[in-house]
Every structure is written in C-alpha cells, then in structure tokens.
Amino acid sequence: MQVYSFFIPLPHQTKNNLNLIILKMTKNQQIVECVPNFSEGRNMHVIKQITDEIERVKGVKLLDVDPGEATNRTVVTFVGSPDNVLEAAFQAVKKAAQLIDMRNHHGAHPRMGATDVCPLIPVASITLEECAKLAQQLAERIANELNVPCYCYEAAARTPERKNLAVCRAGEYEALPEKMNDPAKAPDFGARPFDEGVARTGCTAVGARDFLIATNFNLNTTSTRRANAIAFDVREKGRPRREGNSPVGKPMKDEHGKTIMIPGTLKGTKAIGWYIDEYAIAQVSMNITDINATPLHVAFDEVCRCAQNRGIRVTGTEIVGLVPKRTLIDAGKYFLRKQNRSTGIPEEDILTIAIKSLGLDDLKPFNPREKVIEYLLEDDNKKAKLIDLTVKEFADETSRESPAPGGGTISAYMGALGATLGTMVANLSSHKAGWDDRWEEFSNWADKGQEIKVELMHLVDEDTEAFNRIMAAFGLPKKTDEDKAARSAAIQEATLYATQVPLHTMKAAYKVFELCKAMAQEGNPNSVSDAGVGVLAARAAVLGAGLNVKINASGLKNREVADQLVGEANQLIDKANQAEVEIMKIVESKL
C-alpha cells in the first residue's frame, strides 16, 4: 500500500479548506509495464547503451532484454510507476534515435523506426484508458522534443482504423516518404515532409494494450493432436467448420471465399497444442490477450472441462514470464468461493490456494517472488520495516532509548490487532458447522477486516517515518536568514504531517468497532470474547493516537489548523468511548 499526503501551504488557510489539510488517501501503487521494440538485435553494445538509459531512471525495474539476430530487433520489458516509466521510455527512445540509423537497417521483422513500437500496459491500480492517455502524452513529447514522428495505436489510437498496428506500419520504413506527405497517412504527432531526420530515425508507434499472459496447461497425454483439439475448443478463433461435421471433412467457405469458423469458448485467447520433449507431455499453449474478459482461472477451468470431455486431465499450469499480482489473487479468491470459504484471509494464504488450485508447482517449484511483478519491484526497493520484525524484535526495538517507534506506532499496531481479532471471528463464523448458508456474509466482513488491517499495518511504519521527518527538519542548516526560514517551514510541514498520521490512525482504528460489533452480535458465540478484546484494542488505538495528535498539534504555529485537527481527534475519542461501552455490553451479555 502507498499513502499519498496532500499538504496545503500553512499561510492563508481558511475554514473552507481546512478539511483538505488532513486529506490522506490510501491506495495501491500504480504500476505500468512498457515493452519497447528497438530496431537493433545484433550490436550488443548499442542495445546495452539503450537499456542503460532505462536503468538510470529510479523507480523502474528492467525485467527482460530479448535480442533477435534474424529479426535485427530487441524487445525490452520494464515496469514501474507511470511517471518513471514514461521518463525511462523517453530516454530509451532518445538514445535509440541517436544510435540507430534506419537507412542501414535490414531484418526479418516488420519495422518503421529506430524505436519501432512502444506500448504501455496496465499492471496494477491503473486502467487501460489511463495508459492510453499516458501513451498519447509520451508520443507528443517524443515528437516535440526528439523530432521523431509518432503514430498512436491500439487503445491509444486517435482514429479507429489506427487501433491496428499493421495500419500504422503499412509499407514499413520504405513507405514513409509517401506517407509523411499524405495528410491521411501522416503520423499523429510530428507530421512533416520526409526529411533527413525522419530518414535516420523513422517513425515510432506508441500505444496502450492490456497485459498479455502466456501460459501452458499441462496434460496427462503425449498426443499433440488431442492437445490441439482442446486448444481449438477454447481459443476465441475456434476451428474451421467442416463438411458433414467430420474432423476430416473439407473446410467450408462463405460467399466471399473465407473459411467459416466455429468460435471457441474463451474470448481474448489464442491457443495451440504441442508436445514438450523436456517434460514428455503435451500442453495447450495459450496467450490470454484480454485478462479482463478471460482471467487465468477462468481459462484453467474451461481447459479442464474441455480436456475432461476428451478423456484427458489437466495436471497443472505453467506461467511463462511474469504476471500481475491480481491474476493470482483473483484466482485464489475464485477457488475459495467455489469451496464456500472466506476470502478474507492473508494474501499469502490466498496465493497458496491459487498455486495449488492451478497446479503452478506441477512441473517445478513456483515462487511468487520470482513471477509476480509487484513482488519483484517490492524486493528491489525494499527497506527495513517495523512490521517485518518478529514480535520479540518489535518489543525490544520499542523498549530502547530511541524515541521511535513510540506511542503513535504502537497505537497503529493495537488497531491492527483489533482488526485481526474481528477478522478471525468472521473467518471462524464463515467456517462454522451448520452455518454454511452464511459463509459469504462473514467472508465479506473478513474482507473488510483485512483491508483495515493492511491500512493500519502501513501506519505502523508511517508514524515512525513522520517522526523521522521532524528530526530531519530540525537537522537542517540555520546559518543564514534564508536557511532559518527554510528550516522553519520544513519543521512546520513535518509537524503537520506528524499530526495528520495519527489522525489517520484514529480514523482507521475506529472502523474496527463496526467489524467487532457485527461479530459480537452475529458471529460465532464461542469467539465473542475475541471480538471484545478487538474492541478494547481499537479503543486503545484511537485514544493513543489521539494523544499523538494533540502533542504534535501543539507544535503548529497555525493555531486554526491545530485546533481543527485536535477537534477532530476529540470527536473520534468520544465516539470510540461510546462504541466501546455499547459493544462491551453486547459481549458481556453473551459470556
């Protein structure tokens, strides 16, 4: 999770915008993948210079570099936050334009520019539509700053016919002199008569498309023919309709002479059957080009169904390359729901269900840390966190003479413990014998509990980070009047942040009361005491974080802002005290 803070400058505050001061939004990190194709696949020195530009951009991880000698083309894959990916893509296109002269390029693959294509792909917490807008921005910048004309294709296309890359690249590099002078065929950005600059760099197609998952479904057969039959059953294109509905009949044609196809059952998929010597089995090899229309778990179940109809069993799944985390999380939750089991369990447990249900460890061990894009980014940039400590290490660290972690951090952790107790009762209730018809009701509560837990666990480290910001601000130089003014402003900004964080903790911890009240009233009666302890932990979290709001607000020079923050804290304290009394009466009545 990432927490985005919005700071309003302290001067000129009014009551109308005070609510904006404490605005704090928690959301998943946005991740975009970029897969540029460069028209150089033989000179590794040139390729290395291009990929070096990508790796220089912080917040971007280079995942793969795949050069091809026959195609004279290199496919590069990297991921990161949207802004960082756009910057890395721009720098790579810039370097390619400097190093690759299209007048000398020859290869087996269609091409029209030094950077031939540059698609953006949504991975996490960002839509295809948002990526399309980013692609258009990137294309415009490339054209304006690098003088490289750009077409926009697929989801970023500015005209319907240009959704098809083949339309944009028609005639390839050799057709550019004619296309550049034709308004109907000219690039979307950087259109101009064909000149020496275009002759050197060619044109680039910048686009946006959905994430593609390459996967193989393992079969308990060695028959390529049967694997192909299953592939034709499911792939969107399907199979040719044959005369007499016979598998050896002649393919039927329509009035235009085109083969009539019987569509398969899975939208947005391409598939074939093949035999793999290494594993001594046949597989259905599939590209899922629209993971929204056909998620991986849906494809798996459908291949299983069609295989079973032909007397064959799917023994497992092989993922080629990387996948977004949501692919496995959605799969795990899908299989849990099929079992009428709660989905409000830790992420690691959901992943385990996905791995076992899909048979991802059928051929070799499957490690999510090596296959999930978000984990690769997380591991690459991982810093030591309090929440990664053992319980004993956390207690020892808190007991030391350093002032952080302190009361604010402990308050956030207390709130997280309250959320986990409420979630535990929900999960026990979901799985209680005789309550099978209510599993989804409690699963929904458990999902809410997990969300609250994740938010508060993030705040455990965020509170300590807020204290560190104050210490860093006090450490700024104060030799000149300018130094003193900058230092004072930095201290006030850090103090405001350090007041906002525990207020956020209070709001998050207060959500625990609703969860624990529902569990005390409706949950497994054998666990009502656990719901009660969750209430006590939530109250301690709200009141403890409130103390931190008050002590940090005392350091704010803008008293109007300080009073507003303290006022909100006091309201939450009153509501928490009332909620505790109300819910504990319910708990006591059931003991």
Residue pairs with C-beta under 8 A, 6 or more apart in sequence:
1 26
1 27
1 28
1 29
1 454
1 455
1 458
2 26
2 27
2 28
2 29
3 24
3 25
3 26
3 458
3 459
3 462
3 504
4 24
4 25
4 26
4 27
5 24
5 497
5 500
6 20
6 23
6 24
6 25
7 21
7 493
7 496
7 497
8 17
8 20
8 21
10 489
10 492
10 493
10 496
10 556
10 557
10 558
10 561
13 21
13 558
13 560
13 561
15 560
18 560
18 561
18 564
21 496
21 500
21 561
21 564
21 565
22 500
22 503
22 504
22 564
22 565
22 568
24 500
24 504
26 455
26 458
27 125
28 124
28 125
29 81
29 124
29 125
29 374
30 81
30 82
30 124
30 125
30 126
31 79
31 80
31 81
31 123
31 124
31 125
31 126
31 324
31 373
31 374
31 377
32 79
32 80
32 81
32 82
32 85
32 120
32 121
32 122
32 123
32 126
32 131
32 134
33 77
33 78
33 79
33 85
33 120
33 121
33 122
33 123
33 211
33 373
34 77
34 78
34 79
34 85
34 88
34 89
34 118
34 119
34 120
34 121
35 75
35 76
35 77
35 118
35 119
35 121
36 75
36 76
36 89
36 92
36 93
36 115
36 117
36 118
36 119
37 73
37 74
37 75
37 76
37 111
37 115
37 116
37 117
37 118
38 47
38 50
38 73
38 74
38 76
38 92
38 96
38 100
38 114
38 115
38 116
39 72
39 73
39 96
39 100
39 102
39 105
39 107
39 111
39 113
39 114
39 115
39 116
39 202
40 46
40 47
40 50
40 67
40 72
40 73
40 74
40 96
40 99
40 100
40 105
40 114
41 47
41 67
41 68
41 69
41 70
41 71
41 72
41 73
41 74
41 107
42 67
42 69
42 72
44 67
46 99
46 100
47 65
47 67
47 74
49 95
49 99
50 74
50 76
50 92
50 95
50 96
50 99
51 62
51 65
51 76
51 92
53 88
53 91
53 92
53 94
53 95
54 60
54 62
54 76
54 78
54 88
54 89
54 91
54 92
55 62
56 91
57 80
57 84
57 87
57 88
57 91
58 84
59 80
59 81
59 83
59 84
59 381
60 78
60 79
60 80
60 84
60 85
60 87
60 88
61 78
61 79
61 80
61 376
61 377
61 380
62 76
62 77
62 78
63 77
63 78
63 79
63 322
63 373
63 376
64 75
64 76
64 77
64 321
65 74
65 75
65 76
65 77
66 74
66 75
66 76
66 77
67 73
67 74
68 74
68 75
68 107
68 109
70 107
70 108
71 107
71 108
71 109
72 105
72 106
72 107
72 108
72 109
73 107
73 109
73 111
73 116
76 92
78 85
78 88
79 85
79 123
79 373
79 376
79 377
80 88
80 377
82 126
82 130
82 134
85 120
86 134
86 137
86 138
86 141
89 118
89 120
89 138
90 138
90 141
90 142
90 145
90 146
92 115
93 114
93 115
93 118
93 142
93 146
93 148
93 204
94 146
96 114
96 115
97 114
97 115
97 146
97 148
97 200
97 201
99 114
100 114
100 201
101 114
101 200
102 111
102 113
102 114
102 173
102 199
102 200
102 201
102 202
103 199
103 200
105 111
105 173
110 169
110 172
111 169
111 172
111 173
111 202
112 169
112 172
112 173
112 175
112 176
112 202
112 203
112 205
113 148
113 173
113 201
113 202
113 203
113 204
113 205
114 148
114 200
114 201
114 202
114 204
115 148
115 204
116 169
116 202
116 204
116 205
117 153
117 165
117 204
117 205
117 206
117 207
118 135
118 138
118 204
118 205
118 206
118 207
119 135
119 154
119 206
119 207
119 208
119 209
120 131
120 132
120 134
120 135
120 138
120 156
120 206
120 207
120 208
120 209
121 131
121 208
121 209
121 210
121 211
121 212
122 128
122 130
122 131
122 208
122 210
122 211
123 211
123 324
123 373
123 374
124 324
124 325
124 326
124 373
124 374
128 155
128 208
128 209
128 210
129 155
131 155
131 156
131 208
132 155
132 156
132 208
133 156
134 208
135 152
135 155
135 156
135 206
135 207
135 208
136 152
136 156
136 158
136 188
136 206
138 206
139 150
139 151
139 152
139 156
139 188
139 189
139 204
139 206
140 150
140 189
142 148
142 150
142 189
142 190
142 204
142 206
143 149
143 150
143 187
143 189
143 190
144 189
144 190
146 201
147 190
147 197
147 201
148 190
148 201
148 202
148 203
148 204
149 180
149 186
149 187
149 189
149 190
149 191
149 192
149 198
149 203
149 204
150 187
150 188
150 189
150 190
150 203
150 204
150 205
150 206
151 162
151 168
151 169
151 187
151 188
151 203
151 204
151 205
151 206
152 158
152 162
152 188
152 189
152 205
152 206
152 207
153 162
153 163
153 164
153 165
153 167
153 168
153 205
153 206
153 207
154 163
154 165
154 207
154 208
154 209
155 163
155 207
155 208
155 209
155 210
156 206
156 207
156 208
157 163
157 207
158 188
161 167
162 168
162 188
165 205
165 207
168 205
169 205
170 179
170 185
171 178
171 179
173 202
176 194
176 198
176 202
176 203
177 194
178 185
179 185
179 186
180 186
180 187
180 191
180 192
180 193
180 194
180 198
181 193
181 194
183 191
187 203
192 198
210 268
210 289
210 290
210 291
210 292
211 291
211 323
211 324
212 287
212 288
212 289
212 291
213 287
213 288
213 291
213 296
213 319
213 323
213 327
214 285
214 286
214 287
214 288
214 319
214 320
214 321
215 285
215 286
215 288
215 296
215 299
215 317
215 318
215 319
215 320
216 276
216 283
216 284
216 285
216 286
216 317
216 318
216 320
217 283
217 284
217 286
217 299
217 300
217 303
217 307
217 314
217 316
217 317
217 318
218 279
218 281
218 283
218 314
218 315
218 316
218 317
218 318
218 359
218 362
218 363
219 226
219 227
219 230
219 281
219 282
219 283
219 284
219 307
219 312
219 313
219 314
219 315
220 281
220 312
220 313
220 314
220 315
221 227
221 281
221 282
221 312
222 275
222 280
222 281
222 282
223 282
224 273
224 274
224 275
224 282
225 273
226 273
226 282
226 310
226 312
227 273
227 274
227 275
227 282
227 283
227 284
228 272
228 273
229 273
229 310
230 273
230 284
230 303
230 306
230 307
230 310
230 312
231 271
231 272
231 273
231 284
231 285
231 286
232 238
232 239
232 264
232 271
233 239
233 264
233 265
233 306
233 309
234 264
234 265
234 266
234 269
234 271
234 284
234 286
234 299
234 302
234 303
234 306
235 264
235 266
235 269
235 270
235 271
235 286
236 263
236 264
236 266
236 267
236 268
236 269
236 270
237 261
237 263
237 264
237 270
238 261
238 262
238 263
238 264
239 261
239 262
239 264
240 251
240 252
240 259
240 260
240 261
240 262
241 251
241 252
241 259
241 260
241 261
241 262
242 248
242 249
242 250
242 251
242 252
243 249
243 250
243 251
243 252
251 259
251 260
252 259
252 260
253 259
253 260
254 260
264 271
265 302
265 306
266 294
266 298
266 299
266 302
267 290
267 293
267 294
268 288
268 289
268 290
268 291
268 292
268 293
268 294
269 286
269 287
269 288
269 289
269 290
269 294
269 299
270 286
270 287
270 289
271 284
271 285
271 286
271 287
272 284
272 285
273 282
273 283
273 284
273 285
274 282
274 283
274 285
275 281
275 282
275 283
276 282
276 283
279 363
281 315
283 318
284 303
284 307
286 299
286 303
288 294
288 295
288 296
288 299
291 327
295 327
295 330
295 331
295 334
296 317
296 323
296 327
296 328
296 330
296 331
296 358
297 330
297 331
297 334
297 335
297 354
297 357
297 358
298 334
300 314
300 317
300 331
300 358
303 314
304 313
304 314
307 313
307 314
314 359
315 359
315 362
316 358
316 359
316 360
316 361
316 362
316 363
317 358
317 359
317 360
317 362
318 360
318 362
318 363
319 360
319 366
319 371
322 371
322 372
322 373
322 376
323 371
323 372
323 373
324 372
324 373
324 374
325 372
325 373
325 374
325 375
328 350
328 351
328 354
328 355
328 368
328 372
329 347
329 350
329 351
329 354
331 354
331 357
331 358
332 343
332 349
332 350
332 351
332 352
332 353
332 354
332 357
333 343
333 350
335 353
335 354
335 357
336 342
336 343
336 345
336 350
336 353
337 343
337 440
337 443
340 436
340 439
340 440
341 430
341 431
341 439
341 443
342 426
342 427
342 430
342 431
342 439
342 442
342 443
342 446
343 350
343 443
343 446
343 447
344 423
344 426
344 427
344 430
344 443
344 444
344 445
344 446
344 447
344 448
344 449
344 450
345 427
345 446
345 450
346 450
351 368
354 360
355 361
355 366
355 368
360 366
368 375
369 375
369 376
369 379
370 376
385 461
386 394
386 397
386 405
386 409
386 460
386 461
386 464
387 457
387 460
387 461
389 397
394 405
394 413
397 405
398 405
398 406
398 409
398 410
403 467
404 464
404 467
404 468
405 460
405 463
405 464
406 463
406 464
406 467
406 548
407 544
407 547
407 548
408 463
408 464
408 466
408 467
408 501
408 502
408 505
408 544
408 545
408 548
409 460
409 461
409 463
409 464
410 544
411 463
411 502
411 505
411 509
411 540
411 541
411 542
411 544
411 545
411 548
412 456
412 457
412 459
412 460
412 462
412 463
412 505
412 508
412 509
412 541
412 545
413 456
413 457
413 460
414 509
414 537
414 538
414 540
414 541
414 544
415 452
415 456
415 459
415 505
415 508
415 509
415 512
415 537
415 538
415 541
415 542
415 545
416 452
416 453
416 456
416 457
416 460
417 534
417 537
418 509
418 512
418 516
418 533
418 534
418 535
418 536
418 537
418 538
418 541
419 449
419 450
419 452
419 453
419 456
419 511
419 512
419 515
419 534
419 538
420 449
420 453
420 534
421 516
421 530
421 531
421 533
421 534
421 537
422 445
422 449
422 512
422 515
422 516
422 519
422 531
422 534
423 445
423 446
423 449
423 450
423 453
423 515
424 527
424 530
425 516
425 519
425 523
425 524
425 527
425 528
425 530
425 531
425 534
426 442
426 443
426 445
426 446
426 449
426 515
426 519
426 523
427 442
427 446
428 523
428 524
428 526
428 527
429 435
429 438
429 442
429 519
429 522
429 523
429 524
429 527
430 438
430 439
430 440
430 441
430 442
430 443
430 446
431 439
432 524
435 442
435 524
441 522
442 523
445 515
445 518
445 519
448 511
448 515
449 515
452 508
452 511
452 512
452 515
455 508
456 505
456 508
456 509
456 541
459 501
459 504
459 505
459 508
462 501
462 504
463 501
463 502
463 505
463 548
466 494
466 497
466 498
466 500
466 501
467 498
469 494
469 497
469 498
470 491
470 494
470 495
470 498
472 490
472 494
473 487
473 490
473 491
473 493
473 494
474 487
474 491
476 483
476 486
476 487
476 490
477 483
477 487
478 484
478 487
491 555
492 556
492 557
492 558
495 552
495 555
495 556
496 556
496 561
498 548
498 552
499 548
499 549
499 552
499 553
499 556
499 562
499 565
500 565
502 545
502 546
502 548
502 549
502 552
502 569
503 545
503 549
503 565
503 568
503 569
505 541
505 545
505 548
506 541
506 542
506 545
506 546
506 549
506 569
506 572
506 573
506 576
507 572
509 538
509 541
509 542
509 545
509 576
510 538
510 542
510 572
510 575
510 576
510 579
512 534
512 535
512 537
512 538
512 541
513 535
513 538
513 576
513 579
513 580
513 583
515 534
516 531
516 532
516 534
516 535
516 538
516 583
517 531
517 535
517 579
517 582
517 583
517 586
519 527
519 528
519 531
519 534
520 528
520 531
520 532
520 535
520 583
520 586
520 587
520 590
521 586
523 531
525 590
528 587
528 590
528 591
529 587
529 591
531 583
531 587
532 583
532 584
532 587
532 588
535 579
535 580
535 583
535 584
535 587
536 580
536 584
538 576
538 579
538 580
539 576
539 577
539 579
539 580
542 572
542 573
542 576
543 573
543 576
543 577
545 569
546 569
546 570
546 572
546 573
549 565
549 566
549 568
549 569
550 566
550 569
553 562
553 565
553 566
554 562
556 562
556 565
